[in-house]
């Protein structure tokens, strides 16, 4: 049968979309099979993987497919199990599982035309030389069932409970109660907005960017948009930073002229905040690559800081600072909205290792602050082991430290984030929606050794 012009255009469009689907499947494989962080995988794919040759539009499509597949992975997994005649042997089926994830995400959550999603999934798996190419019929059958029965099955699911592995959901239930854990998980099902830190002329930029103020120094654009195309980007008038991530630096108060260490500083949002507030910042980062990115950001923002490539534990203690901000490496479970791979690449064992690292960094940070100076410790984790319990242990062991409670007098505008102990604990479920962060403010005694 001869193609009509309409059919020919449709077929061509489907073929054009194939590269984006193959890239999405490749990225999902790297994340879920190899346990690589999504951000790193996307960057590497853009440099030397299947993203390299794609247009900006197709890159965006591939990223959207990956994000939806990871965000809704628990729900999709339940449907794959329900709609498969027999369990899929993932070790011998190449990328069949990732192809199903990508296809189902498009059909059920992205409003992609079903015929396009299924046709391109089958075409994509034909390229798989690791066993998946033999499973085109299987992929086709399961995705057709997703189309026919998926919406009704989704309506019967507990989406929040399926959004995180059991151990993680249970840890939130223990820390925040059943309703609290559910509210957190439900918040993670939504795409994050675009938050911008604006150090000056907040009102002016609120109008210019068609945004609204959501924190002391933050504006939010619900529609997002290509960051580099927004007015003010080239001028360095603002930078991208979740509203919750701006709060720890604000806890140091007036830092004009003060020497402040920003430890584990990359990507540099807090360094920029402190520099814009008039501090003399020493930004310390162990990753040379991440430090270079930090420097690039400071250049765009026309801000200055002393950037040091070093392991924090190896820093000299000869010249302690007036204040220290330690944003410690953590499980990042507070940022799942922005990083939907986290529930699928982090384990309980990872948290145990991170707790040990954080404790060592905290002890070092204490020695890097002058007597009488402030130390703010923070993590973007929802896990108490990485936050409240770390500080409780440190205060019990070190009599030279005292907590400086965070109160409404700090004018953060988020009373629900203030804990009874006097720390800061934001949750993704807090209005107006933000990352989960923990921060504690301590002072080193002037008299105690």
N, C-alpha and C positions, 0 to 999 in steps of 0.2 A: 504494500500500500504506500502511495506517495505521501510524503509529509506535507501538510498544509503549512503555510508560513507561520501560523500560530504555534503548531506543534514543533516546528523546527526551532523557533525561538525558545520555547520551553525546554527542549532537549539541550540546546546550547547553554541555557542558563543553569540547568542542572549540572552539566559538565563543568562549568565555571565554578560552581559551588563545591565541587569534589575536593579540590585542594584544601579548602578551609576545613572540610570534614576530616580529611586525612591528617591534617595538622592537629586538630582537636583530639583525635584518637591517639596520635603519637604522644601528645602532652599528657593525656590521661594515663597512658601506659607508664610513662616515666615517673609520674607522681605515685600511682597506686602500686606499681610493681616494684619500682626501685626505691620508693620512699623519699623521692626528692621534693624539696619545697616547691610550691607552684611558682613563686616569683622567680626563683633561680631557673626553673625549667623553661618558663616563658622567655627569659632573657637569652638562654642558650639556644633555644629554638629560633629566636629572631636572628641570632648571630650565625648559626650553622645548621639549623634544622629546617623543617618544612615551612616554618613561618617566613623564612628568609625571602622567598620569591613572591609572597602574597602582597596584594594591594592593601592599603590601610583598612579599607572596608572589610576585606576578607580576614585580615588579622583580627579585627574587632569581632567578627562573627565567630571565629575559632575560639577566642577568649570567652565570649559569651556562652558558647556551648559547654566549654570546660567548666566555667563557673556554675552554670545551672546543673550540670551533671554531678559535680561535687557537693553542691549545696543540698541537692535533693537525692543524694546517693542512697540513703537509707530507705526512702520510699521506693525508688526505682528497684533496688535490690529485692524488696519484698514482692514487687510485681514480676520481676524476672523469675524468681522462684515459683511463683504461682502460675505463670504462663508457660513454663518450660515442661516438656514431657519427662525429661530426666535432667539431673543436675549437670551443670556445665563444668567439665574438668579444666580449670583455668590454666593448669600447667601445660596442657597439651593443645590448647585451643587458640594459641597466639593472642591476637587482639580482639577476639570475638566478644569478650565481656565488655571491653572498653567501647567497642562499636555499638553494643546494645545500650550502654549508658548514654552515649552521645545521641543515638537515635531517639531513645525514650525522652531525654531531656527536651529535644526539639518538638516532639509530638505532644508531650503532656504539659510542658511549662513555657515554651517559647513561641507558640502559635505559628510554627513553621508548617507549611502545607504538608500533609501526611505523605503524599506521593513523592515529594522531593526528599523528605527525611529518610524514607525507606529505600527509595531507589539509590540514593547516594551512599547509604550505609552498605548496601549490597555491593555497589561498585568499589567502595573503599576497601572492604575486606578482601576483595579479589587481589589486592596488592600485597596481602600478608603472606609471607613465605614461611611463617613459623607455625603453620597448622590451621590458621584461621580461614584461609582461602577456601577450604573444603566445607566451611560452615555457613556459606552464603544463604542456603535454603533455611537453615535453622534461624539465622538472624532475621530473615524475611518473615518467617512464620511468627516469631515472638513479637516483632514490631507490629505486625498486622493485628495481633491480639491486643497489643498496647492501644492501638487505634480504636479497636472495637469495644474493648472492655475496660481500658485504663481509667477513664474519667470516673466511672462508677466505682471502681476499686479504690481509687484515691479518696473518694468521699467517705469511705469506710475506715480509712487509716487514721492513726494517731500520728500526724505529721511531726509534731514537736518531739515526741518520744523516739521516733525513728531517725531524728536528725543528728543524733550523737551516739557513739558506742556506749554500751552499758556502763562500763567503769566510769566514763566521764560524766554521764547523766547522773549516776548515783552519787558522785562526788559533789555535784551541784546541789542535789537533794539534801545531802548531809550538811552542806554549808549554808544553804539559803532556804531550806524547806521545800516541800513538794510544789506549792504554787510558785515559789521563786525560781526553781529549776525549770518549770514549764515556761514561765515568762521569758527566761533567758533563751531557751531553745526556740521559742516562737520568734523572738527577735532575730535570731540567726537565719531564719528562713527568708528574710527580706534583704534586698539589695541595699548596700549602704549609700547614703547621700554623699555629696562632695562638700567637705568642710575645708575652709580656708582660714588660716591665721593672718590677721591684718593688724600689724602693730600700731599704725597711725591712721587717722581719718576714717574711722570705722563707718561712720554714718554716710560719708561720701561714697565709699566703695559699696555699701549696702545698696544704694540706689543704682550705681553704675553697673553692678554685677547682677542686678535683679535677685538679690539674696536677702536673707533675714538673719539677724543676730541670734546666736544660740549659746553664747558663752561670753566671758569677759573680753576676749580678743578674737572671737570666731564668728565667721559668717557661713551660712549654708545655702548651697544651690541645690534644690531638689532635682532639677533637670540635669545636673552634672554638666557634661559638655567636654570637648577636647580642651584640656587645661591650657596647653600652649597657645590656643587661639583666643583665650579670654583676655579682656582688657586688663592691663596691669601686670601680666605675666612677664613681658619683656622688660618692664620698668623695675621689676623686683618689688612690687608693692605688697605682695602676699605670697604665701606658700601653702601647699596642701598639708593638712594635719588634722586629724580627728579632734573634735572639741575636747574629749577626755584627755588626750595627750598633751593639751596645753596647760592643764591644771598643775602638775607637779612643779614646773618652773615658777609659776605664780606664787607658790607657797614660800619661796625665798624672799618675798617682799621686795622692797626697794634695793636693787643691786647696783645702783649707779656708782661707778668707780670701784666696785668690789671685784676682787680676784675670785673667780668661780671655776672650779673644775667641773666639766661635764664628762662623766665617765661612761664608756661604751656609747659614744656620742652619735654614731651614724644611725639614721640618715641625716640627722642634723636639725630637726625641727626645734628641739629644745635649745641647741646651741644658738640658733637664729633668734629665738625668743630672748635669750639672755643678752646676746650682743645688741639687739635692738633696744633693750631696756637700759643699756649703758654699762653693762658689766664688761670686765676684762676677762674673757673666756679662754680657758685652755681646754680644748676638745680632744679627748683621748679615745682612740679607736684601734683595735688590734688588727683589723682587716685593712690592708692597703687599698684594695679595690673600693671598699665602702668609704674609706677616708677620702679618696679622690672624688667620689661623688659628693661627699659633704663639702669639699672645697669648691666644687663646681656650683653647688647650690648657694654657697655664701657669696661667690662672685656675682651670680645673677641678682642676688638680693642686695648687693653693695654693702655687705656687712663684713666685719673683720673678727677673726678669732685666731688664736695660736693653735695650730693643728698638730697633734703628736701621734705618730704611729708607734704604738707600744701596747704590750700587755699591761693592764692596770696593775697587776701584782708586782710588776717590775719597776714601777714609777719610783723616783726618788721621793723621800719624805722630808727632805731638807727644807723645803719651802712650802709649808702647808697653806691652804687657801682660806679666804674668809668664809667660803661656803662650798659645799660639794653636792652635786646632783648625780645620783647613781641610778640610771635606768638599766637595771640588770638584765642579762640574758634570761629568758623565761620560756615557758611553754606557749605563750601568746594566745591562750584560750579566750582571752577577752577580745580578740580581734577576728573571731571566726566569721563575722559578717563580711569582712574585707578579705579574709584568707580562708575560704571554705575547704581547703585541703587539710587544715590543722587537725580536725577530728579523725582523719584517716591516715595521718602520718605520725602523730604523736602517740606515745604509750605511757603507761604508769611508770615504767622503768626510766623513761626520759625525764620525768618530773623529779624522780629521786636523785638523778645525777645533777640536774639543774639546781636543786636545793643546796647541794654541797658546794657548787660553784658560787652561788649567790652568797652563801655564808662567808666564804673566803673574801669575796669582793667587798662585802659589808665591813668586815674587820679592817681591810685595807683602807676603805673610804674614811673610816673614823680617824685613822692616823694621818690622813691627808687634809683634815680640816683643823684650823687653829682652835685652841681653847677659846670658848665663847662663841665659836662659829656654828653655823647651821649645816645639817646634813639632811637632805631629802632623798629617801630611798623609794623607788617605784618599780612596778612591773605591770605589763599589760596582760596579766594572768588573772583568771577567776579562781585559781586554786589557793586556798588559805595557806598551804605549806610554803608557797612562794611569796606570801605577803604578810598577813597578820601573825602567823606563827614564827616567821623569820624575825620580825621585830620584837615579839615577846621574848624569844630566846636571847636575842642580842641585849635587850635591856636587863634581863635577868643575869647575864654574864658580865656586863660592863657597867660598873657603877659611875663611870665618868659621863654617862649619857642620861639625858632626861627627855621625855616626850614634850614637844611644844604642840599642844592640841590644835587641830584645825577646827575653826568655829565659823559661825555665820559672819563674824567680824572680818574674815578674809575676803568676803564679798565675791565668792565664786558663783553665787546664784543657784546653788544646787544643794539645798539642805538635806534632801533625801540621801545624798552621798556621804554625809558625815556619820561616822560610826560612834558608838558609845564610848569607845576608848580614846577618841580624838583623832582618828585617822580618816583618810579619804578612801571611799570604796564606790566607784561608779560601776554600774551594770548596764549591759546592752538594753535591758528592759526599762531603764530610767528614761523619763522624758528629758529632752526631745529625741532620744535615741542616740547612743554613743557606744564607743568601745568600753570594755570592762578594764578598769585600771585600779590599782591599789597604790596609795602613797602614804608615807609616814614622815613627819618632820621631827627631827631630834636636834638637841643642842649639846655640844660638848662642854663640859664644865670648865670654868676658868681656874678653879682651885684644885680639882682632882687630877692627879697625874694620869 
